[in-house]
């Protein structure tokens, strides 16, 4: 309309920069909220808030006891692998 190409480019760069400029601080805020909820709702079993930073850290794989003596473990490869694929 009445703007020069240089002014349009500067305006577009401001718009493009606004996304990361808001997302980086918001990540820290959400991390703090999750850490607070974990500390308040489960103080005895609260794990470190560091686990919220690692995105692909899931629950550790359970144990496998083929002899059947440990009730908390899987007793067959079928159950163990099925759990791993879920």
Secondary structure, DSSP 8 states (H G I E B T S, - for coil): --S-HHHHHHHHHHHHHHHHHHHHHHHHHHHHHHHHHHHHH-SSS---GGGGT-TT-------B-TTS--TTSBSSHHHHHHHHH-
